[in-house]
């Protein structure tokens, strides 16, 4: 029996993302942009753009976290304002992206666990997730954190020459 079989990998180290993570965040995100309908963006973003997005989220007082092991970021999760109108100020949208080396290894669960710990401390009241469908793994992750499907929008995204549905999941904090 090898050592890896007897010693599980160390847990994910979680920390707030910094602008220096921008390039790695883009590396994780861009395959989803370029090769899947998980994101409805169609053009890859660079590290500077990811750093700008991070700054906007954190300037709103919301968390953006990364999971790393052995000094390498393998995923990220954040909460962003859901809509701009003032009455929506207590509602956020959660997002998680995990690189292949973190998928099905607990990185997404660790990130969302830490993210939701922060969100329940307030002042937020409701968290939403928008999931391009089908995406069984994402649905399972979100439902595991208490989000429930509240809407199904048919054929709202056009990518890769076809229409894609979107589901909305919600949890009251």
C-alpha angles and dihedrals in degrees: 000000000000125000093250090060093054098039117050116216116270117267120270114275108227125200141152113280117247132202087256087068092061097102093048092046088054091049090055095043103042098069087058090050096046102036109024142043091233086103121037092210110108103194126065117247128219131229093263091057091049090050089052091051090048091051092051092051095046092044086060088057094252128133126252112183135184130204118215140174125191089001095301122116110231101174148353141211133189145167119229133183108279098213134358101235113104096241089063094057094111094052122083136181118228125213135182131184124181129190117233092260090060099041116111088004098094100263094120092047092048092049095048092045091057093040093052091046087061096042096053088057086070164163084183121095105183136028124198133193124199112206126187107225139271098033110132095175093054093045090052092048094050094044089050087063094051101264115141129200110259103164143021118199114195122219099346099139126059113201134143092011097302144078122261131200124226129208127202120215123190140191127185109222 
